[in-house]
Amino acid sequence: MTCGQLEKPPTEPVAGARPARQSRGLSKTAVNFLVDMGCLLFLLCTLLASAIVQFVFPRGTAAVGWTLWGLGYDAWCVIQFVCLSAFTLMILIHLILHWTWICAFVVTRVGKKSGRDAKLSDGVKTLWGVSFLVAVLTLLGALLAAAYFSVVPGQPIG
């Protein structure tokens, strides 16, 4: 010990007291809860915006000039798309958070059908997850491209 420093007496835990827990941010359960609540919120927003576009406004060009709460048909369509995109993102996050469980479930089912016990490493699980995501995004991109190149313009009104 150097000059000027006092030696601290050793602290003994108090009988029956819980050890101090170090805060590391949100627990996994809290994150799952927040993601699930985000999914619910964006699903409800999507349903509301979809119902407004479908049932409140007249169809397409007949809705020109109509407003609801200061927003026109096009603005409500944008709100619907933004809510749907946010909902999709939250579902993707939900799947990422539960990917280990999903892989274990699939491997268990495949193992039962094939009659052998299969185990997957974390690297293989990640590879399957990324491959699945790429396949889904490629399919969506292909369908969007097909729609873009297949659309037929209508006759001008008037």
N, C-alpha and C positions, 0 to 999 in steps of 0.2 A: 504494500500500500504506500502511496506517495504522501508527502506532507500535505495536509489540508483536507484530505479525503477521509470521510468517516465510513466505517464499515457498517453496512446495513445488516441488521439481524435477519436471519432466515425467517421467512414467513411460513407459517404452517396453515394448512387448510382448516377452516372452521368445520366442526363436525356437522354433517347434514347439509352443508352448503353445496350448491352445484358449482362445478368449475366454470370460470368465465368463458363464454363462447365468443370466438372471434367472428366479427361480421365480415362476410365475404360477398355482400350484395344480396340479391334475391335468391331464394332457394329454387331448386328445380320445380318443385310443386307450385310455387308462386308464379314462376315464368309460364308454366303450362296453363295455370288459371288465367293469367293475363292474355295469353294467346287465344285461349278458348273464348274468353269474353270479347276479344277483338273480332274473332270469327262471327260470333253471335251478333255483335253490333253492325258489322258490315253486311251480314246476311239480311238483317232487318232493314238497313238503309237501301240495299239493293231491291228488296221486295217492295218497299214503299215507293221508290222511284219508278220501278217497273209498273206497279199498279197505277201510278199517276199517268205515266206515258200511255199505258194501254187503255185505261178506263175513263180518265178525266178529260184528256185532250181528244179532239177529233183526229182522224187519221191524216198523216202526212201533210200535204200542202194545204189542207183545209184548216190546219191549226195555225196558219200564218196570222200573227197579230194577237193571238190568244196568250194570256199570261196567268200564272198562278203564283201568288206571293212574290210578284215582281219578276218572275222568271218565265221565259217562253219555252216552247216545245223543245227547241234545240238545246237550251240550257239544261232542261230536265233529262234529255238524252245523254248529255255529257256527265251529269251527276250520276245517272244510272251506270254509265261505263266506268267512271272513277270508283264507285262503290263496288262494282263487280271485280275490277282489277285489284282493289285493296282486299276484298274477300278472298280472291284467288291467292294473293301473296300470303295472307294469314294461313290459309289451308296448306300452302307449301311449307311455311315455317312449322306448322303443326306436324306435318309428315316428317320433316327433318328431325324435330325433337323426339319423335317416336320411331325413328327408323330402325333402331336396334330391336325394338319389340316387333315391328313388322317383319324384319328378317327372321327373327326367331320363330314367329308364328308360321311363316311360309316354309322355313326349313323343317320345322316339326311336322307340318302337314305332308310335305314331300317325303320326308323320312318315313312316316307311317305308311304311305302308299307304296314306297319302294322297298320297305322292309329293312331299311338300314338307318342307323343313327348318323346324321350329318351335322357337322359343325362348320361354321364360317368364321374366318378371321375378320377383324375390323377392316382390313384393307379390301377384302373381297366384298364385304357389305357396302363399303363406300363406292367401289367400282360398280356394283349393281345399281346403287342409288343414282350415281351420276349417269350411267347408261340409260336407266329408266327415264330420268329427267330429259336427257338429250333426245330420246326416242319420242317422248310426248311433245316436246317443243318442235321437233322436226315435223311430226304429224300435223300439229296446229299450223305451223308455217306453210306446209304444203296445201292444207285446206284453204288457208287465207289467200295464198297465191292463186289457187284454182278459182276461188270466188272473184278475185280481182281481175283475172284475165277472162273470166266467163261472163261478167256482167254485161247486159245489153242495155244501152241507153234508150230511154223512152222518147216519145214524141213530145216536143215542146207544147205547153198549154197556151192557148190563146190564138 
